[in-house]
Amino acid sequence: MNVKEYISKNEIRFYEELSSLIRIPSISAKPEHKNDMQLCAQLWCKLLIEAGADLAEVMQSKGNPIVFAEKKVKNATKTVLVYAHYDVMPAEPLNAWKSNPFELTIDDTHIWGRGADDDKGQSFIQVKAFEFLAKNNLLNVNVKFLFEGEEEIGSPSLEDFCKEHKYLLKSDIILVSDTSMISSDIPSITVGLRGLAYWEMEIKGPNRDLHSGHFGGAIANPINELCKLLSQVVDENGRITIPHFYDNVLPIPQEERTMIAQIPFDETRYMQAIEVDSLQGEVGYSTLERNSCRPSFDICGIWGGYTGDGSKTVLPSVAYAKVSCRLVANQNHEHISKLFIDYMQDIAPKSIKLKITPLHGGQGYVCPIDLPAYKAAEIAFKKAFGKQPLAVRRGGSIPIISTFEQTLGVKSILMGFGLESNAIHSPNENFSRDMFCRGIEAVVEFYKAFAEMK
């Protein structure tokens, strides 16, 4: 029996099992769902054993439980570690859903429910591909599973778990289905994610709000000074001016730039969708390169002084801003955070007091496209989708992927099958039944190709 026949024979059972997972509201952001996290982890153990794992257990972490499972194959020389998460985002606003978010709804083309894509549906692709191989004695590599329950809140417990259980998690490659493709007819593999550094700035001037007529022009205005400081971070060519900021930024390989140029992208439609009249950014790079392969700086929020109705001629005593940098591979977020703080302190006038508090950070990630496991993924996508996949970088961040590399010393292959239309994190989250089936086929082909890679 080939994989297509296996899926056809078992598809209804697959959806029934997935429905049992989606029925559990494993919302990590809400403390009242703590018991649901345990229930979901236990159910995953049951499903993994039924799929063919030798063992599956719920392991405790500092936060929500972690599921570990394993299948050892005689004479296998390679090990794949499958990472996924079983926690989901809150479903609110509930009145915007067309169906109960925690009851899987199936129509002719899609499945609907919270977690249908992110990440219960995509996790199921991995598990059912494994099931096909295990049940038909076609598995030629060892397989481990690591499913966590805190991805949607930043994976605060997973790094310590990985450090504590480094030997248990030893593998040759980590396989992840928690990303998306360009479209259903343009297969793509995510090979890069940007990192992040985030700060809050506070500028203090006088000891109280002052009358702008009596003091204006003689006293430093904190909002004015904050704007001056922030206006100096990016130059007229779109480059960040922080000294040594680009020291570790690697150039985009020409082969990858060629692939990016092949991605269908209509700048006019892009601008119309967000109602802007023109685009801007770092000189020498395309829009798709700017928002995925290059670092950026943004003011995320700024406030201070009087913002109520009418007018109040006040010179404020304090001003605030939240700012962030998206970083690329090789840029250390802690190092960049220090560079930014030092730069701001260096150019700040003596007439104000500046305080900068780092709030959040994470490393970027890049998977080399000449990596044997990536080549196996290319073969897999081509067989399942009929086309050579494009290598694409994404502008967002999944910090745990770089944590895996730093802690476990292993690269990750991001074999995601989601689409933008799947509405993850939003009402009416869904997943294409066709993509679900072809995703299983692609993962099966990955295992076959990876086992043969030198």
N, C-alpha and C positions, 0 to 999 in steps of 0.2 A: 504494500500500500504506500503510495507516494504522499507527500505532505498535503497536496490539494485535496486528495481523496479523504485523508484523515480529518482535515478541517471541515469538509462538507459533512462527513459522518457525525462529527462531534460538536458542530458549531452551536446548536441549541443548548447542549450541556455546558459549553464554555460560558454562554451568556447567563445561564442559571447560576453558575458558580460566581461569576462576576457580580451578579445581582446580590448575592449574599454578602459580598464585601461592601458594595455601595450602600446597602441597607444600614450598615453601621456608620453613624455620623462621627467619624474619627477626625474631629476638628481640633488640631493641636493648639490653636490660639485661644480656646475657651477651656478654662479649668474644669468646668462642669462635665466635660467629656473625657475625663481621665479614665474612667472605667471602660469607655468605648475604645480607647487606645489599646487597652489590654485585650479586649475582646477581638479587635481586628488583628492584633499580632497573633493571637491563638488560632484564629481562623486561617491565617496565612500558613501557619505551621501545618495544619491539617491538609490544606490544599497542596502544599509542597511535597508532603509525604505521598499523597495520592498521585502526584505527577511523576514520582519516581525517585525522590531524594532518599538517601540512606538514613539521614537524620535531619530533624528540624526542631529548633528549640527557641523559646522566648528567653532572651537574656536581658538582664536589667542594666540600665545606664543611670546617669545622674538625673535624667528626665524620663521621657517615655521609653517603653521597652523596645528592644531591637530584636529582629528575627534573624537568626542565622541558620542556614541549611547547607547541606553538602551532598554531593554524589561523587564517589571515587570510582574511576574506571581502570580496570586492570591494564597495566602496561602503558597507561597514558603518561605522556611526558610534559604536557602543558595543563595549566589551570586557568579557567576563566572565573572571575568574580563578578557576579551580576549585582549591581546596586540599584535600588529603587526606594521610594517612600510610600507609606500607606496613609499618611496624614493628608487631609484636604483642607482647602480654604472654607471659611464660613459661607453659607449659601445665601445670606441676605443680599439684596432685598427679595424676600420670599414671594411677594406678589408679582414679581417680574418673571417668575418661572411659568412655563406652560404645563409643567407636570411636577409631581413631587420630586424634589432634588435627590431624595434618598430612597427612591424606588426606580430601578433601571427601567426605562421605557425604550421599546424597540419598534422601529418602523422599517420600511423596505430598504432604506439606505443608511440609517444611522442608529446609534444607541445614545440615550440621553440620561444625564444624571451627574451629580457632583462626584468628580473623580473618574468619569467616563474616559477622559484623556489623562488628566493630571492627578495622580499618576497610576491609579488602579488599572485603568484600561491598558496603558502602555506596559505596566508591570506584567499584566496578564499575557501580553504578546510574548514576553521573554519566557514566562513559565510554560506556556503552551507549546512553544517551539522546543523547549527542553523536554517536555512530556513526550512529544512525538519521537524525538531522538532516543530517549530513554526506553520507552515502551517497545520500540522497534530495533533495539540493540544497535543503533547507529551512532552512539555517542563515542567519540574518540579522544575527548579531553575531560579532565576533572572539572566539575562545576561547583562553585560556592555561591550562596545568595546572602546578601546583606540588605535587609529592608528596615529602614528607620521610620520613626514617627514624629520627626521634628523638622523636616525640610522646610515646611511653609513658615516656620518661625526662625529660620537661620541655622538649623542643625547645631544648637549650642552644646549638645552632649556627645556628638559623634567623633570629634577629634580625640577626646580623651579615651573614648572606647577603642578607637583604632590604635592608639598608642599602647593601651593595655593589652590588646588582643592582636598585636602585629603578626605574630606567628600564625595564629588561627586564620588570618585574612591573607596570608601569603598567596600570591598569584602572579601570572604573567601579563595579564591585561584585565582592565575593569570595563565591563560592558554596561552602558546606561541607555535606557529609553525614557528620556524626560525632556526631549527637545522637539523641534519641528522641522518640516521640510519646506522648501520654497512653495511647492504646490503639489497636487496629486499626480500631475503629469511631468513634473520636473523634480526628480529625486535629488536629494542633497544630504550631505553629511556635515554636521556642525564640527568644525575643527578648531574654533577659537571662541573664547568668552573673555570679556573684559573684566578687570578687577575694579575695585572701588576704594576711594578714600573720602571720608565725609567729616566735616567739622561744623561746629557752631562758633560764631565770632561775637564778641561783646566789646563794644567801644564805649568807654565812659568819658564824659567831659566834666562839666560843672557838677556840684553836689545836688543840684535840683534843676527842674525845668526853669528857664529864664524868659523874661520879656524880650522878644526879639528886637524891639525898638531900642530898649535901653542897652542891650548887650550885643546885638547883631553887628558883626564886622570887627568886634574886639575879642570875641571868645570863639574857640574852635567848636563848630557844630558837629556832634558825633555822627549824624547821618551824612552830612557833607563829606566828612573824612572817611567814613566807611565806603562811600561811593568812589572816592578818589583811590583808595587802596585797591578795591576790587577792579577798577577800570584799568589797572596796571598789570593784571594777571595774564591777559591775552593781547597780543599785538595786532597790528593791522593786517598781518598775513595769516591770522588764525593760529599762531603758535603761542604756546604757553611760555611765559617769560621767567618762571621760577628757575634760578640757577641750578644747573646739573639735572634738571627734570628729565631731559632726553638721553642722559648718559647710557641707560640700559635698554632703550627702545630699539628693537631690531627692525630693519627694513622689511617690507612685505616682499616675499619671494616673487620673482616675475611670473613663475608658473601659477602662483595663486592669484596674482593680479589679472592674469589672463582668464582664469576661471570666473573671477568676480565680474569681469567685463561681459561674460556670457549670460549672466543672470538677467532675465527680462526685467527691466525697470524703466518706468515712464515717469520722468521728473515732473512733467506737467500735471499728471494725475496725482502724483505724490503731493505737490503743492496745493492742488485744488482740494484734496481730502482734508488738509489741515488749514486751508484758507490763508495761505501766505503768498506773497507776490514774487518772492525770490528766495534763493538758498545761499548760504554762506558757510565758510569753514576754512580749514587749513589749506592754503594754496598748494597745488600740485597733486591733490587727491580727489577722487570722485566722491560723490555723496555716499555710496555704499561702502567705500573704504573709510571715509571719515567717521561713519557711525558704527563701525565694527572693528576696524584694524588699527585705528589711531586713537591716542588719548584725547580727552576733552575736559573742559572746565565749565561748571555751571553754577550760577547763583540759584539755589532752590527756594529761597525765601528771604525776605528782608523786611524789617519793621522797626518802628520807634516813633516817638513824638505823638502828635495828635492826628488821629485818623477818623474822627467822628464827623457828624454832619456839620455843615457850616464851616466857619473859619476860627482859628485860634492862633494868634501870633506868638508862637512859642518857640524857643530854642531848646530842644530836648537835651536831657542830661545823659541819655544812654541810647544806643542803637544796636540792633542785632541782625545777624544774617546766618543762614545755613547754606553752606557751599559744599560742592563735591567735585571730585575728579574721577572720571572713568579711566582706568589704567589698562595697559596692554601687557602681554607676557614679558617676563623679565623685570618688570617694575615691581619693587617691593612696596606694599602699601604703607608699611610702618616707616620706611625710609622716605617715601614721598610725603608722608604726613609731617615729618620733621622738617623737610626742606621747605614746605609751604609755611609752616609756623615761623621758621627762621627768617624767611623772606619777608613775610608780613611785619614781623617785629623790626626787621632792619629798615624798612621803608616807612614805617609808621612815624608820624611827627611826635615830638615830645609833649605837645599840647593835649594829648589824649592818653588814656590807659587802655591797652589792648589785651584782651584775654581770648585765647583760642582753645577750644576743647574738642579733641578728637572724639567722634561719636561711633564710627563704624568703619570697618575696612575688610578687604578680601583681595586675594591674589587673582590675576588673570590666568588664562590657560590657553595653550596652543598644542594641538596634536600634529606632529610632523606627518605630511602626506606620503612620505616614503616609509613609514612604519609598517612592518609586515601585517600587523593587525588591521591597520587602516586599509591596506591593499586587499585583505580578506573582506572587509566591509564593502569596498568598491565592487568586488566580484559579486557579493551577495545582493546588493542593490540592483546591479545590472541584470541579474537573473530574475529577481522578483518584479522589477519595474520595467525591464526591457530597455533601459537607457543607462549610460554611464552617469553616475551621480556627480554633482558639482560639490566641491569643497567650499564651505561658506563659514565665515565668522559671524558671530552674533554680538550685538552691542551690549547685551545684558550680562548679568553675573550669576554664576552658580559657585559660590566660594568653596563648597565642599569638594569640588572636582580638583582644584589646586591643592586642597588639604590632603587629598588622597596621594597626590604626587609627592608632596613634601613629607608626609608621615609614613606612607607605605612604599614609596619609591616606585610607583607603578603608574603608567599612562592610562587614560580612559578613552574609549571609543564611544562617541555620542551618536548612537543609532536611534534617533527620534523619528516618530511617524505622525506627529501631530500636524495640524494645519491651523493657520490663523483663524479660520472660520469656526474652530472648535470651541471658542469662547471660554477658555480656561480662566478660572478666578471670577467668572461672570455668571449671571443667570443663564440657564439653558446650555450649560456645558454639554458637549456632544463629541462623538467620535464616529468616523466613517466606517461602516462595516467592511467595505472594500479595503480600506487602509489597514484595518485590524487583521484581515486575512493575509494580505500581502506582507504585512509586517512580520507575521509568523513565518511565512515563507523566507523572507530575507534573513531572519535570525537563524533559521535552520541552515541556510546556505552559508552564513558566516561561520558557523561551527565546522562545517565540512571544509571550507577553504582555510580556516585558521589552523586546523589540525594538520594540513598539508604544507603550511608555510615553514620555510627553513628559519 
